[in-house]
Amino acid sequence: MGRNLAGAIVTIGEILVEIMAVEKGNGFLDAQPLVGPFPSGAPAIFIDQVGRLGHPAAIISAVGEDDFGRLNLDRLREDGVDVSAVAIYPGAATGSAFVRYRQNGARDFVFNIRDSASGRVSLSAGAVDTLERAGHLHFTGSSLGIPAILDIAETAIGIVKRKGGTVSFDPNVRKELLGDTSFRRSVDAIVAASDILLPSGDELLLIAGGDNETRAVSSLLARGVSEIILKRGAEGATYFDRTGTASAPGFVVEEVDPTGAGDCFGATYLVCRRRGMPVADALRYANAAGARTVTVKGPMEGTSSFGTLDGFMAVTAIRG
């Protein structure tokens, strides 16, 4: 098919646009000024960052035959992402998220994802071909709330693993969903198949089922996970494997928009490791990618090349 996807990082998940309220407050019960649309969706942000770093990248997803879909596909292509396995459905709407920040920094969302075109994601012939060429498959917890994506996860993992590829999981899963027994089983199966986990904060305890960080890490490593990278937000990140740990501090920045920071962190860490970088360097670049992302308004607007990250680290203070 003429695509050079050998060893590519591939993700499966939702593509959407994000539209933000200009003024802080609670919800959307009143008419108010908005800004956007911005290309978005956790898997899309993740894979855009992979592409920006110059690594072969592809996404399996679906959009509507509309401006929101074209907006996303144009951005992904521009940043080096293969989108040939993204289905375009006439008559279906591309997903959307309306976001408003509260005064305390929390956010209110109105989502259209499950019933959008992303709800029709399937393993088409093009999607299977993409997975056959992949070296690594990444899942984001937000995607697992979409039944169509959950249904194909096991098959996709099998294709990549049979070729000697690896799997990572960023368990951005809402606590309420984990209360559903069948959903919990699916998440546990993805965790069990994952070589690398990229949780944030309490997500580590949620997926391990424990109440202590040390025990949670030990439990997950015993279940077959090779690397756990715990994202600690502004404080940086900690790496765990069976031989020990490593930590790297965060960078001092002024937060404008936190959406996408964890996705850019994970993408950068994975690319660095696949390029053979030591853990310490991979954490430093990943922290820089996450920190830079929050300084820019719009979830995908802060994705970065290695050159951009080098410049950012040269002038940005590390947290003491």
C-alpha positions as CSV (number, residue, x, y, z in Angstrom):
1,M,0.0,0.0,0.0
2,G,3.0,2.3,-0.1
3,R,3.0,3.1,3.6
4,N,6.1,2.9,5.7
5,L,4.6,1.8,9.0
6,A,7.3,-0.7,9.9
7,G,7.6,-0.5,13.7
8,A,5.0,2.3,13.9
9,I,3.3,3.3,17.1
10,V,-0.4,2.8,16.5
11,T,-3.4,3.8,18.6
12,I,-7.1,3.0,18.4
13,G,-9.7,5.4,19.7
14,E,-11.9,8.5,19.4
15,I,-11.3,11.6,17.3
16,L,-13.3,14.7,18.2
17,V,-13.3,18.4,18.4
18,E,-13.1,20.5,21.6
19,I,-15.0,23.7,21.9
20,M,-14.3,25.8,25.0
21,A,-16.2,28.4,26.9
22,V,-14.3,31.7,27.0
23,E,-15.4,32.6,30.5
24,K,-15.0,30.6,33.7
25,G,-18.1,29.3,35.4
26,N,-20.3,26.3,35.9
27,G,-21.7,24.4,32.9
28,F,-23.6,25.5,29.8
29,L,-27.0,26.5,31.0
30,D,-26.7,30.0,29.6
31,A,-25.7,31.3,26.2
32,Q,-22.0,32.3,26.3
33,P,-19.0,33.0,24.0
34,L,-17.1,29.9,22.8
35,V,-13.7,29.3,21.2
36,G,-12.8,26.5,18.9
37,P,-13.2,24.0,17.3
38,F,-9.8,22.4,18.3
39,P,-8.6,19.0,17.1
40,S,-8.9,16.6,20.0
41,G,-9.5,13.2,21.5
42,A,-7.0,11.6,23.8
43,P,-5.8,9.0,21.2
44,A,-5.6,11.7,18.6
45,I,-3.5,14.0,20.8
46,F,-1.3,11.1,21.7
47,I,-0.6,10.0,18.1
48,D,-0.2,13.6,16.9
49,Q,2.6,14.0,19.4
50,V,4.2,10.7,18.2
51,G,4.1,12.1,14.6
52,R,5.5,15.5,15.7
53,L,8.5,13.6,17.1
54,G,9.2,12.0,13.7
55,H,8.3,8.5,14.6
56,P,6.1,6.4,12.3
57,A,2.6,6.8,13.6
58,A,-1.0,5.7,12.7
59,I,-4.4,5.9,14.2
60,I,-7.4,3.6,13.7
61,S,-10.6,5.6,14.2
62,A,-13.7,7.1,12.5
63,V,-15.0,10.5,11.8
64,G,-18.0,12.0,10.1
65,E,-18.0,13.4,6.6
66,D,-18.0,16.9,8.0
67,D,-15.8,19.9,8.8
68,F,-14.9,18.6,12.2
69,G,-13.6,15.4,10.8
70,R,-11.6,17.1,8.0
71,L,-10.1,19.5,10.6
72,N,-8.7,16.6,12.6
73,L,-7.5,14.6,9.6
74,D,-5.8,17.6,8.1
75,R,-3.9,18.3,11.4
76,L,-2.9,14.6,11.8
77,R,-1.6,14.3,8.3
78,E,0.3,17.6,8.6
79,D,2.0,16.3,11.7
80,G,3.1,13.0,10.1
81,V,0.3,10.6,11.2
82,D,-1.0,8.0,8.8
83,V,-4.8,8.3,8.8
84,S,-5.6,5.7,6.1
85,A,-7.3,3.5,8.7
86,V,-9.6,6.3,9.8
87,A,-13.1,5.5,8.3
88,I,-15.2,8.5,7.1
89,Y,-18.9,8.0,7.6
90,P,-21.4,10.1,5.6
91,G,-24.4,11.0,7.8
92,A,-22.5,10.5,11.0
93,A,-21.1,13.3,13.1
94,T,-17.6,13.6,14.3
95,G,-17.3,13.5,18.1
96,S,-17.3,16.7,20.1
97,A,-16.6,17.9,23.6
98,F,-17.8,21.3,25.0
99,V,-15.6,22.3,28.0
100,R,-16.0,25.0,30.6
101,Y,-13.5,25.7,33.4
102,R,-14.8,26.5,36.9
103,Q,-13.1,29.1,39.1
104,N,-11.3,26.3,41.0
105,G,-9.8,24.8,37.9
106,A,-12.2,21.9,37.6
107,R,-14.0,21.4,34.3
108,D,-17.5,20.7,33.1
109,F,-18.0,18.7,29.9
110,V,-20.7,18.0,27.4
111,F,-19.6,15.0,25.3
112,N,-20.8,13.5,22.0
113,I,-18.5,10.5,21.6
114,R,-20.3,7.2,22.1
115,D,-23.0,8.1,19.6
116,S,-20.6,9.9,17.2
117,A,-18.7,8.3,14.2
118,S,-16.1,7.0,16.8
119,G,-18.8,4.6,17.9
120,R,-18.5,2.8,14.6
121,V,-14.7,2.1,14.8
122,S,-14.0,-1.4,13.4
123,L,-11.1,-3.6,12.3
124,S,-11.4,-3.0,8.5
125,A,-8.9,-4.5,6.1
126,G,-7.0,-1.2,6.3
127,A,-7.0,-1.3,10.1
128,V,-5.7,-4.9,10.2
129,D,-3.0,-4.0,7.7
130,T,-1.9,-1.1,9.9
131,L,-1.7,-3.4,12.9
132,E,0.3,-6.0,11.0
133,R,2.9,-3.3,10.4
134,A,2.9,-1.9,13.9
135,G,5.7,-2.3,16.5
136,H,3.6,-0.9,19.3
137,L,-0.1,-0.5,20.2
138,H,-1.3,2.1,22.6
139,F,-4.7,2.3,24.3
140,T,-6.2,5.2,26.3
141,G,-8.8,4.5,29.0
142,S,-11.1,7.2,27.6
143,S,-11.6,5.0,24.5
144,L,-12.8,2.0,26.5
145,G,-16.1,3.6,27.3
146,I,-16.9,3.2,23.6
147,P,-18.3,-0.4,23.1
148,A,-17.1,-0.6,19.5
149,I,-13.5,0.0,20.6
150,L,-13.7,-2.3,23.6
151,D,-15.0,-5.0,21.3
152,I,-11.9,-5.0,19.0
153,A,-9.2,-4.4,21.6
154,E,-8.4,-8.1,22.3
155,T,-8.1,-8.9,18.6
156,A,-5.9,-5.8,17.9
157,I,-3.6,-6.7,20.8
158,G,-3.3,-10.3,19.5
159,I,-2.3,-9.1,16.0
160,V,0.4,-6.8,17.4
161,K,1.7,-9.3,20.0
162,R,2.0,-12.1,17.4
163,K,4.3,-10.0,15.4
164,G,6.5,-9.4,18.5
165,G,5.1,-5.9,19.2
166,T,4.4,-4.3,22.5
167,V,1.4,-2.7,24.1
168,S,0.9,0.3,26.4
169,F,-2.1,1.6,28.3
170,D,-2.9,5.0,29.8
171,P,-5.7,4.1,32.2
172,N,-7.6,7.4,32.0
173,V,-10.7,5.5,33.2
174,R,-13.5,7.1,35.3
175,K,-14.0,5.4,38.7
176,E,-17.7,4.9,38.0
177,L,-17.0,2.8,34.9
178,L,-14.8,0.4,36.9
179,G,-17.8,-0.4,39.0
180,D,-19.3,-2.2,36.1
181,T,-18.1,-5.9,36.3
182,S,-17.8,-6.6,32.6
183,F,-16.1,-3.3,32.0
184,R,-13.7,-4.0,34.8
185,R,-12.9,-7.4,33.3
186,S,-12.1,-5.8,30.0
187,V,-9.7,-3.2,31.6
188,D,-8.0,-6.0,33.6
189,A,-7.5,-7.9,30.3
190,I,-5.8,-4.9,28.7
191,V,-3.7,-4.3,31.8
192,A,-2.6,-8.0,31.7
193,A,-1.6,-7.6,28.0
194,S,0.3,-4.3,28.6
195,D,4.0,-4.1,28.7
196,I,4.0,-0.4,29.8
197,L,1.4,1.4,32.0
198,L,1.2,5.2,32.2
199,P,-1.2,6.0,35.0
200,S,-1.7,9.4,36.6
201,G,-2.2,9.8,40.4
202,D,-4.9,7.6,41.8
203,E,-5.3,5.7,38.5
204,L,-2.5,3.5,39.7
205,L,-4.6,2.4,42.8
206,L,-7.8,2.1,40.7
207,I,-6.3,-0.4,38.2
208,A,-4.3,-2.3,40.7
209,G,-7.2,-2.5,43.2
210,G,-5.0,-1.5,46.2
211,D,-4.7,1.4,48.6
212,N,-0.9,1.7,48.7
213,E,1.4,2.9,45.9
214,T,4.2,0.4,46.7
215,R,1.8,-2.6,46.8
216,A,0.0,-1.5,43.7
217,V,3.2,-1.3,41.8
218,S,4.4,-4.7,43.0
219,S,1.0,-6.2,42.1
220,L,1.1,-4.9,38.5
221,L,4.7,-5.9,37.9
222,A,3.8,-9.4,39.2
223,R,1.0,-9.5,36.7
224,G,3.5,-9.1,33.8
225,V,3.8,-5.4,33.3
226,S,7.4,-4.5,32.4
227,E,7.4,-0.7,33.1
228,I,5.1,1.6,35.1
229,I,5.5,5.3,34.6
230,L,3.5,7.2,37.2
231,K,2.6,10.7,36.1
232,R,2.6,13.1,39.0
233,G,1.5,16.3,37.2
234,A,3.5,19.4,38.0
235,E,5.8,17.3,40.3
236,G,7.1,15.2,37.4
237,A,7.1,11.4,37.1
238,T,8.4,8.2,38.6
239,Y,9.5,5.0,36.7
240,F,9.1,1.5,38.2
241,D,10.3,-1.9,36.9
242,R,11.4,-5.1,38.6
243,T,14.9,-3.8,39.3
244,G,14.1,-0.4,40.9
245,T,12.8,3.1,40.3
246,A,13.8,6.4,38.8
247,S,12.2,9.9,39.1
248,A,12.4,13.1,37.2
249,P,11.1,16.5,38.4
250,G,8.6,18.6,36.5
251,F,9.1,22.0,35.0
252,V,7.9,25.3,36.3
253,V,5.2,26.7,33.9
254,E,2.0,28.7,34.1
255,E,-0.9,26.5,33.3
256,V,-3.3,27.7,30.6
257,D,-5.0,24.4,29.5
258,P,-4.2,21.0,31.0
259,T,-6.0,18.9,28.4
260,G,-3.6,16.6,26.5
261,A,-0.7,16.9,28.9
262,G,-0.8,13.2,29.9
263,D,-1.2,12.1,26.3
264,C,1.8,14.2,25.1
265,F,3.8,12.9,28.1
266,G,3.1,9.2,27.2
267,A,3.7,9.6,23.5
268,T,7.1,11.3,24.2
269,Y,8.2,8.7,26.7
270,L,7.4,5.8,24.3
271,V,9.1,7.4,21.3
272,C,12.2,8.2,23.4
273,R,12.4,4.6,24.7
274,R,11.9,3.2,21.2
275,R,14.8,5.3,20.0
276,G,16.9,3.7,22.7
277,M,17.1,6.5,25.2
278,P,17.8,5.8,28.8
279,V,14.9,6.0,31.2
280,A,16.2,9.3,32.8
281,D,16.3,11.0,29.4
282,A,13.0,9.7,28.3
283,L,11.4,11.0,31.6
284,R,13.0,14.4,31.1
285,Y,11.7,14.8,27.6
286,A,8.2,13.4,28.6
287,N,8.0,15.9,31.5
288,A,8.9,18.7,29.1
289,A,6.3,17.6,26.6
290,G,3.6,17.5,29.2
291,A,4.6,20.8,30.7
292,R,4.8,22.6,27.4
293,T,1.3,21.3,26.4
294,V,-0.4,23.0,29.4
295,T,1.0,26.4,28.4
296,V,-1.0,26.5,25.2
297,K,-4.8,26.8,24.7
298,G,-6.2,23.9,22.8
299,P,-5.6,20.2,23.5
300,M,-3.5,19.5,20.4
301,E,-2.0,22.9,20.0
302,G,0.9,22.2,22.3
303,T,2.3,19.1,20.7
304,S,6.1,19.4,20.1
305,S,9.0,18.3,18.1
306,F,12.3,17.3,19.7
307,G,13.8,20.6,18.6
308,T,10.9,22.5,20.3
309,L,11.4,20.4,23.5
310,D,15.1,21.0,23.5
311,G,14.5,24.8,23.3
312,F,11.8,24.6,26.0
313,M,14.1,22.7,28.4
314,A,16.9,25.2,27.8
315,V,14.9,28.1,29.1
316,T,12.5,26.5,31.6
317,A,13.2,26.0,35.3
318,I,13.0,22.6,36.9
319,R,10.9,22.2,40.0
320,G,13.2,22.3,43.1
